[in-house]
Amino acid sequence: MNLPSNWEKPIYLITILNILSSSTSECEKATAAGILSNLPVNDKKATDILKKANLLPVVVSIMSSKQASSSSTTPLSSQLFENIAGILTRSTVTSNPKLQLYAAKNKVIPVLVKLLSEGPIIAKCRAATSLAQLSQNSLSLRKSKTPRWLCVPPSSEAFCEVHNSYCFVKSNFCLVKSGAVPPLVRISEGDKREAYEAALGAIATLLQDEIWESGCVFIEKVGGIEAIVKAMESGSVKSREKVVWILERVFRVEAYRVKYGESAQVVLIDLAQNGDAQLKPTVAKLLSQLELLQVQSSYF
């Protein structure tokens, strides 16, 4: 969607936002949301205008009043949800932690989890992307396990087993505390292949260098490893890249090699023989981890 190069942004942005917030026409709302979701991410002026005009509270209000399920909405409603998810993707970019914090404080994360669980497929993909962008900064924003500066320490329920710290959805965007991991796992084991890459990208943020071991434990606990192996069977090249990256970390743990190695080996050997060339070095490493193949194999 291209906008005129000479348009007066402050005027038109407010007009478009007013349509989104007050129009009774589903078509007008969907179109307005589409225009806003397509604004360049690096357009700081537009971001500031929309922030001051309360775009995110408007979006959250719309989502709070509507059922997002693709099975019970019209095509126009689905388009509206998809475009709203696009707005939220733009509002949660990893490079702008202040904007992320503003989004989280305006209850965007529950909306993303709702879209992830109930929305049409494109909305699911965009919601997963937003959650991944937020989760990438969770480590740097986590609070100490022993916060001496607090008069009253956080409750034990706030402690996150993955980040090994006290996590809060509104302050460090924790995937675990948001309840987003189970629906991400369901997407990874479902039949919507176009959503695999985004869901796996979000799950992968729980396996960053500092937390990969605890991340593996949590993902296994919610049934994620089986889902990830299943996604490798039929996903795109990019989603398979994410799977092998995740499994390389998972199979560092001996117990998981024993438990899940057999189910993964058939697909891995097929990838070694017939898969994309750029995957083969990592696949070879995985097979070596599983002691099924020496690093120098005739498969490669």
N, C-alpha and C positions, 0 to 999 in steps of 0.2 A: 504494500500500500504506500504509494508515493504522495508526499505532501508538497504543495507549492513551495518553491525555494524562497519566495518573498512573503510568506504568510506571517502575520503578526502573532507570534506564539502566545504571549500573555493573554490576548483576547480570545483566540481560538481555543486554547487549552481550557480556559475557564468555561467557555461555551460547551465544549465537548464533555467536560466533566459534569456540567449541569444536566446535559442530556442523559448521561449515564445514571445520575442520581435521581432524576425526577421524571423522566419520560415513562409513559405507560405502554409504549411500544417496545416489544421484545426485539424487534428488528433494529430499532434505533439504538437501544442499549447495547446490543451485540456489535453494531458498527462503531459506536463510540468507544467501546472497550477495545475493539480491534485497532483503531487509530492510536490509542494511548499505548497499547502493548507494542506497537511497531516504532515508537520513538527511539532514536539511538540511545543506547545505554550510556554513552559518554557525554550526552547532552546535559551538562550540569544545570544549566539554566532551566530547562524543562523540568528536571527533577525537583529543583527547589520550588518552582511555581506549583507543581502538583502536590508537593509535600505541604506547603502552606495552605493549599486549597483543600486539604484533608482527603486526598484521593484514597488512601488506604482505609480509613474508616468507612468511606462510601462503599468500597469493594467488600469489606468484611460484613457490612450491614446487608448488602445484597445476598451474599452467600449464606448469611445466618437466616435469611427469610425464605430461602429457596431449597428445594430438594435437588441435590446434584446428580442423582442416579441416572445413568444413561438409559436405563430401562423404562424410566417414567418421565422423560423430558422430550420435548419437540426438537427437531433439528436446530431451530433458532436458539432454544435454551442451551443445547449442547455447544453451539458456537459461542454463546455468551460465557459459559463456563471455561471454554478453551481460551478465550481472549482474556478473561480475568486471570487465569493461570499464567498467561503470558505477561500480564502486568506484574504479577508477583515474582516471576522469574527476573524481570528487570529490576525489581525493588529489593532483591536479595543477593546481589552480586557480591562475591567474596572480596573483591577489591575495595569495598566501601562498608567497613564494619559499623560505622555510625548509622548508615542507612539501614543496615541489617538490624541493629539494635532498635531503631525507630519502628521498623516493621514488626519485630517480635513484641514490642510493648503494645502495639496496636492489634495484637491477637491474630497475626497473620499465620502463625505456625499451625494452630488448630484448623484453620481453613485449608491449609495445604494438606494436612493429614486427612481431612474430609474428602478433598478432591482425589487424593491418592487412593482412598478406599472406595469411593462411590462415583467418581467422575467419569466422563467419557475418556477414551483412550489417550487422545492428545493432551487432555487436561492432566491425566495421570502422569504422562511423561514430563510435562512441564512442572508439575508439583514435585516430582522426584528430583528434577534438576534443581529446583529452588532449595529443597531440603539438603541436597548435597552441597550446594554453595554455602548454606548456613553452617552445616556440620564441619566444613573444612576449617572454620575458625573456632570450633568448640574447644579444642585443646588450648589455644592461647588465651581463652577467656575463662577457663575453668578456675574454680576457687580451691584454695588449699584444703587438704584433708583435715588439717587442724587449724582452723581460722582463729588465731589468737586475738584478732582485732574485734571479734564479735562478742558482745556481752552475753548473748544467748546463742549458743551454737545451733546450726541448722539441725533439723530432725534427721534421724537415721534414714528416713524415707527419701531424703534429698541426696543421699550418697549414691554415686553412680559407679557400678562395678566395672564399667569399661574405661572411663576416664580417671578412675581412682581418685575422685574428688567429689565435692558437693556441686551438683549440676542443677540448673534451673532453666526452664525452657525460654523464659523471657530475657535471660542475661547471657547465657552461653549456647543457646540454640541446640541443646543436646537431643540427638536423635532417639536415644534410649528413653529419656524422660518424656519426650513428646508422644511416645507410643507409635512412632512411625515405622519401626523395624518390622513388626509382623505383617503389615500390609505391603511393605517392600518385598518381603519374602514371598508373599502370595503372588505378587506380580511376576517374580522371577520363576515361579513354578507353574504359572498359568499358560494360556495359549495365545496371549497377546505379545507376539515376538517383538513388535515394534517398540514395546515398553521395556524390554529387558535391559537395554544399555543404560537407560536413565536410572532404573531401579538398582542395578548392580553398581553404578557409579556412586549412588548414595550409600549403599552397604559398604563399599570399599573405604569410605571415610572413617569407618570404625577400625580400620586396620593400618592406620598410619604408624610410622616407625616406633613411636613411644608407647603405643597401646595395642599393638597387633595381637599380643598373646591374650590379653583380657578380651579384646574384640572377638577373637576366634571362639573363646569360651562362650560368650554371649550369643554369637550367631549360631553356634551349634545348639545351644539351649532352646532357641526358638525354631529349630528345624531348618535353619538357613543353609547349611552345607549341602543337604540333599537337594534343596531347590536350586542351588548354584550349579551343582553337577548336572541337573536336568536342563538348565538353561544352556549349558554348553552343547547339548545334543542338537539344538535346532536354531540357535541364535545367529545373528549376523556376525561378520568378521569382527566388528568393533565390540560387540557384546561378548564374543568369545575371548577377545583380548583381555577384557575385564575379568572374565571367569578365570583364565589361567593365571592372571596376576593375583587374584584372591586365593586360588588354590595353592599357589606357590607358598603363600604365607600359612595357609591352613595345614599343609602337609609338612611344615617344619615340626609340627607336633606329632610325636610318634603314635599317640592314641588315635589321632584322626587319620593317620596313614593306614593304620590297621582297620579302623571302622569303615572308612569311606573309600579307601584306595581301590578296592576291587570294583566298586560300581563306577569309578572314574576311569579305570584303565582302558576299557573298551573304546570309549569316546576319545581318549587321549591318543591311543594307538592309531585310530582312524584319522585324527587330526595330523598326526605325524606322517601318515602316508599320503593323505589326500587334502589336507588343510592348506590354508594360506601360508606362503613361505615365511612371512614375518612372524608367524606364531611358532614356527618350528623350534627355534632355540629355547624358548620358555617351556614348550611342551617336552622337549628333550630333558630339561632340568627336572620337570615334574616326574617324568617316567623314571629318571635316575633316583629321585627321592623315594619313589615307590619300589626301587630295586627291581624294576622290570626291564630296564634297558641301560646298558652302559652309555656314557655320554657320546662316545663315538659309535653310532649305530648305522646300520645299512638303511634305516628308514630315512636318514637325512643325507 
